[in-house]
Amino acid sequence: LKVSAKSEKELFKEALAGMAAILKEKPEGEEKISKEIEVESPDLASLLVDFLNEVLYNAYSEKAIFTESEFEFFAETKLKAKISGYKIKEGFDEDIKAATYHEAEIKKENEDFKVTLIFDI
């Protein structure tokens, strides 16, 4: 998954939306769900991978697709966020075991932040 955004925070939001699209092409559900999560990591790239894996854990445990996030706190090594989405009635389109650290390097090119994420499927 290749992601680019104007800010680091937006990069995280776009990565979440991309992962959600892999899990379920068109999330359909009437029951909305939201969860609060906190993640701490040694650097920004690890924080992104750990954030996605925390969302993934919640997706499987809650049988839900989380498509949006609002950050209450966002720093290079720690975040606190409210993730929201929908409960799903049928299974996922694709099973993702984990977001990996392989090639997960956040780069700034011109005005954009970019990262390539590899998922273990």
Secondary structure, DSSP 8 states (H G I E B T S, - for coil): -EEEESSHHHHHHHHHHHHHHHH-SS---SSEEEEEEEEE-SSHHHHHHHHHHHHHHHHHHHTEEEEEEEEEEE-SSEEEEEEEEEE-SS--SS---EE--TT---EEETTEEEEE--EE-
